[in-house]
Amino acid sequence: QVQVAESGGGLVQAGGSLRLSCVASGSIKTIKVMNWYRQAPGKQRELVADITTDGSSNVADSVKGRFTISRDNAKNTVYLEMNRLKPEDTAVYYCSATVRLGYDHWGRGTQVTVSS
């Protein structure tokens, strides 16, 4: 089993920055991809960024140029650096660990609120 836990959310003014962290534990060698999703009220959950075990990453067009995903394998941690935040970035941000196609382990989420 894999467990993931997010931290780093909070309230920030538009234009500000936050860094989210996601720590994985358990059977971490089974993890293929680490992902950051977000879900705003009344909206579907969307993939924000993902990163593979070899460091290849993707970032959604909606946040490209503002958000960066990275990982520290020694700490079993994935980060989401969020800059120039906008009110529309307000959401619960979730980390997930993909162990095989269609099978993810999810964290409980961390709230990010961007005030205008």
Secondary structure, DSSP 4 states (H G I P E B T S, - for coil): -EEEEEE--EEEETT--EEEEEEEEESGGG--EEEEEEE-TTS--EEEEEEETTS-EEE-TTTTTTEEEEEEGGGTEEEEEE-S--GGG-EEEEEEEEEETTEEEE---EEEEEE-
